[in-house]
Structure formats: C-alpha cells, structure tokens
Amino acid sequence: MEGISTLAEIRDLTKLSNTTIFRLVQNGQFPKFLRPLAARSYWRATEVEEWLRVHTNGGGDANDR
C-alpha cells in the first residue's frame, strides 16, 4: 500500500466499522486522517500499515484486538 487510503480501503484492511475507526482516531489509538476535501477522509498508507503491524499479526482482522 502506498500513498493515501480512503475510508473504504481502511475498512477493508482492518475489518473495522466506520464508527470504530473514527472512535479509535478520536482516542488517539489509530492514525489521524487527512481531510483535503471536506466531504472525504484519507489516511497516510504508511501510518495505517504501521498500525496494522502493531495491532494485528502483520495485518488482517483487527476485530480480534
């Protein structure tokens, strides 16, 4: 994964719901999103990859955490 990721891509990668993703962001437990356009949220792919590495066994389903 390179560049930026959309919310849909983050959901697919983490298997987390929108609500859970934004709650984790708000609590400082998930990378903050970028908002270059008011209607969309984006994440730095490298930050999400690091989060997945730390919170899963190299990626996959983060719901088990």
Residue frames as a rotation matrix with the C-alpha (Angstrom) as fourth column:
MET 1
0.587 0.810 0.000 0.00
0.810 -0.587 0.000 0.00
0.000 0.000 -1.000 0.00
GLU 2
-0.619 -0.785 -0.003 1.38
0.783 -0.618 0.064 3.41
-0.052 0.037 0.998 -0.96
GLY 3
-0.677 0.299 0.672 0.15
0.118 -0.858 0.500 6.98
0.726 0.418 0.545 -0.84
ILE 4
-0.715 0.521 0.467 -3.17
-0.689 -0.410 -0.597 7.66
-0.120 -0.749 0.652 0.81
SER 5
-0.874 0.457 -0.166 -6.07
0.425 0.884 0.194 5.36
0.235 0.099 -0.967 1.67
THR 6
-0.393 0.836 0.383 -9.79
-0.508 -0.545 0.667 6.04
0.766 0.068 0.639 1.68
LEU 7
-0.269 0.403 0.875 -12.18
-0.922 0.153 -0.354 5.09
-0.277 -0.902 0.331 4.47
ALA 8
0.779 0.586 -0.224 -13.46
-0.627 0.729 -0.273 2.20
0.003 0.353 0.935 2.34
GLU 9
0.270 -0.772 -0.575 -9.91
-0.230 0.529 -0.817 0.88
0.935 0.353 -0.035 1.94
ILE 10
-0.622 -0.471 0.626 -9.27
-0.682 -0.067 -0.728 1.24
0.385 -0.880 -0.279 5.68
ARG 11
0.242 0.798 0.551 -12.49
-0.911 0.383 -0.154 -0.69
-0.333 -0.465 0.820 6.44
ASP 12
0.822 0.053 -0.567 -11.40
-0.374 0.800 -0.469 -3.47
0.429 0.598 0.678 4.06
LEU 13
-0.107 -0.976 -0.190 -7.92
-0.288 0.214 -0.933 -3.65
0.952 -0.045 -0.304 5.58
THR 14
-0.790 -0.281 0.545 -8.93
-0.552 -0.059 -0.832 -3.55
0.266 -0.958 -0.108 9.24
LYS 15
-0.486 0.739 -0.466 -12.41
0.464 0.670 0.579 -5.12
0.741 0.066 -0.669 9.10
LEU 16
-0.722 0.221 -0.655 -13.48
0.552 -0.388 -0.739 -2.32
-0.417 -0.895 0.158 11.47
SER 17
0.307 0.893 0.330 -16.67
0.951 -0.280 -0.129 -0.27
-0.023 0.353 -0.935 11.12
ASN 18
0.015 -0.219 0.976 -16.64
0.376 -0.903 -0.208 3.46
0.926 0.370 0.069 10.32
THR 19
0.803 0.390 0.450 -17.75
-0.245 -0.472 0.847 4.20
0.543 -0.791 -0.283 13.88
THR 20
0.831 -0.530 -0.168 -14.93
0.470 0.508 0.722 2.14
-0.297 -0.679 0.671 15.38
ILE 21
0.037 -0.844 0.535 -12.31
0.934 -0.160 -0.318 3.70
0.354 0.512 0.783 13.11
PHE 22
0.074 0.028 0.997 -13.35
0.069 -0.997 0.023 7.26
0.995 0.067 -0.076 13.99
ARG 23
0.960 0.237 0.148 -13.62
-0.143 -0.041 0.989 6.39
0.240 -0.971 -0.005 17.71
LEU 24
0.551 -0.827 -0.111 -10.08
0.806 0.493 0.329 4.99
-0.217 -0.270 0.938 17.65
VAL 25
-0.118 -0.552 0.825 -8.86
0.674 -0.655 -0.341 8.14
0.729 0.516 0.450 15.86
GLN 26
0.485 0.418 0.768 -10.59
-0.197 -0.803 0.562 10.33
0.852 -0.424 -0.307 18.45
ASN 27
0.992 -0.090 0.086 -8.99
-0.058 0.279 0.959 8.34
-0.110 -0.956 0.272 21.29
GLY 28
0.360 -0.919 -0.162 -5.54
-0.926 -0.373 0.056 8.56
-0.112 0.130 -0.985 19.70
GLN 29
0.068 -0.264 0.962 -5.47
-0.301 0.914 0.272 4.80
-0.951 -0.308 -0.017 19.05
PHE 30
0.351 0.041 0.935 -5.46
0.827 0.454 -0.330 4.96
-0.439 0.890 0.125 15.23
PRO 31
-0.712 -0.690 0.128 -3.64
0.667 -0.608 0.432 7.29
-0.220 0.393 0.893 12.81
LYS 32
-0.122 0.633 -0.764 -5.32
0.019 -0.769 -0.639 10.65
-0.992 -0.093 0.082 12.25
PHE 33
0.205 0.293 0.934 -6.98
0.912 0.290 -0.292 11.16
-0.356 0.911 -0.208 8.91
LEU 34
-0.881 -0.424 -0.212 -6.27
0.269 -0.816 0.511 13.86
-0.390 0.393 0.833 6.35
ARG 35
0.153 0.983 0.099 -9.10
0.727 -0.044 -0.685 15.97
-0.669 0.177 -0.722 5.03
PRO 36
-0.853 -0.519 -0.056 -8.05
0.332 -0.622 0.709 17.75
-0.403 0.586 0.703 1.84
LEU 37
-0.642 0.750 0.160 -11.70
-0.127 -0.310 0.942 17.82
0.756 0.585 0.294 0.75
ALA 38
-0.554 0.440 0.707 -14.50
-0.832 -0.326 -0.449 18.50
0.033 -0.837 0.547 3.22
ALA 39
0.446 0.888 -0.114 -16.55
-0.888 0.455 0.065 15.50
0.109 0.072 0.991 2.10
ARG 40
0.730 -0.228 -0.644 -13.84
0.009 0.945 -0.326 12.81
0.683 0.232 0.693 2.32
SER 41
0.661 -0.588 0.466 -11.31
-0.623 -0.085 0.778 11.47
-0.418 -0.804 -0.422 4.79
TYR 42
0.666 -0.549 -0.505 -7.96
-0.171 0.547 -0.820 9.96
0.726 0.633 0.270 3.83
TRP 43
0.859 -0.463 0.218 -5.16
-0.136 0.204 0.969 8.25
-0.494 -0.862 0.112 5.76
ARG 44
0.107 -0.905 -0.411 -1.43
-0.993 -0.074 -0.094 8.02
0.054 0.418 -0.907 5.11
ALA 45
0.710 0.217 -0.670 -0.95
-0.357 0.931 -0.077 4.45
0.607 0.294 0.738 4.00
THR 46
-0.263 -0.900 -0.347 2.34
-0.017 0.364 -0.931 4.07
0.965 -0.239 -0.111 5.87
GLU 47
-0.642 0.087 0.762 0.68
-0.746 -0.303 -0.593 5.06
0.180 -0.949 0.259 9.17
VAL 48
0.482 0.870 0.107 -2.11
-0.876 0.478 0.059 2.54
0.000 -0.122 0.993 8.64
GLU 49
0.442 -0.412 -0.797 0.40
-0.149 0.842 -0.518 -0.18
0.884 0.348 0.311 7.74
GLU 50
-0.671 -0.719 0.179 2.26
-0.248 -0.009 -0.969 0.53
0.698 -0.695 -0.173 10.98
TRP 51
-0.244 0.676 0.696 -0.99
-0.967 -0.111 -0.231 0.44
-0.079 -0.729 0.680 12.97
LEU 52
0.721 0.521 -0.456 -1.87
-0.598 0.801 -0.031 -2.92
0.349 0.296 0.889 11.40
ARG 53
-0.010 -0.820 -0.572 1.60
-0.072 0.571 -0.818 -4.27
0.997 0.032 -0.065 12.18
VAL 54
-0.805 -0.332 0.492 1.31
-0.449 -0.200 -0.871 -3.27
0.388 -0.922 0.012 15.83
HIS 55
-0.327 0.796 0.510 -2.34
-0.880 -0.059 -0.472 -4.25
-0.345 -0.603 0.720 16.39
THR 56
0.844 0.531 -0.078 -2.51
-0.523 0.780 -0.343 -7.48
-0.121 0.330 0.936 14.40
ASN 57
0.271 -0.756 0.596 -0.19
0.161 0.646 0.746 -10.29
-0.949 -0.106 0.296 13.49
GLY 58
-0.734 -0.666 0.135 1.08
0.288 -0.125 0.949 -8.49
-0.615 0.735 0.284 10.39
GLY 59
-0.774 0.546 -0.321 -2.35
-0.615 -0.524 0.590 -7.41
0.154 0.654 0.741 9.14
GLY 60
-0.714 0.569 -0.407 -5.71
0.395 0.808 0.437 -8.99
0.577 0.152 -0.802 8.72
ASP 61
0.243 0.969 0.037 -8.67
0.401 -0.135 0.906 -8.83
0.883 -0.205 -0.422 11.05
ALA 62
-0.733 -0.534 0.422 -8.19
-0.070 -0.557 -0.827 -6.19
0.677 -0.636 0.371 13.75
ASN 63
0.246 0.907 0.343 -11.54
-0.595 -0.138 0.792 -7.05
0.765 -0.399 0.505 15.41
ASP 64
0.533 -0.092 -0.841 -9.74
0.469 0.860 0.203 -9.68
0.705 -0.503 0.501 17.46
ARG 65
-0.546 -0.838 -0.003 -7.77
0.519 -0.335 -0.786 -6.99
0.658 -0.431 0.618 19.29
